[in-house]
């Protein structure tokens, strides 16, 4: 197969390093989103709402604008840039954190309602993508239209993951228990990948969604008060540590674009 028979995508190849950075990025999305909406904008303090500003909504606006700008840069880029890609992923997961919190808590639809609504959004986005372009494989993300579908789906999945993580933790599992459940789910997907012929595309999206609630529960485990089952680590400090580790891994681990044969539409 020659270079002319293949299309280089503007997203990274799915490797073990990809999943490690993705889980850390989703954890950073939880601590970073909570830092802005809860710590800095005071949404969970006794002064919440007194200024007339909803911290979750304001946080969503901040991260939403950042996400919009980064997606625009990502689509404009001519080739895969790992720093730009992971910055966009982090923006999507922080926006997902604040948006899910706003939907679940401020709009009053609850974790179950929020999760079902967001799951419908993810499935609708994937269906539209498949109907329009013939594939939802991430290795096909090499055109502006494919990238737009990709980032819309990513943002919905990140928001869904936040709602699922909060639902599991507050529903009785706790932060540690929720993290174990979602880690077990990812382990099961890895076993299916190794031992069965289940669609790799379907397994990827299932794993991508599950990494988000895993990151949400781990992030909450770090920064929530001890009285609520957390470790009470400073949200800004935890976010800075996670950001530093992610940048180190991006620099150290091999970062190459995903590649798809020209005739692959699966």
Secondary structure, 3 states (H helix, E strand, C coil): CCHHHEEEEEEECCCHHHHHHHHHHHHHHHHHHHHHHHHHCCCCCCCCCCCCCCHHHHHHHHHHHHHHHHHHHHHHCCCCCHHHHHHHHHHHHHHHHHHHHHHHHHCCCHHHHHHHHHHHHHHHHHHHHHHHHCCCCHHHCCCHHHHHHHHHHHHHHHHHHHHHHHHHHHHHHHHHHHHHHHHHHHHHHHHHHHHCCCCHHHHHHHHHHHHHHHHHHHHHHHHCCHHHCCCCCCHHHHHHHHHHHHHHHHHHCCCCEEEEECCCCC
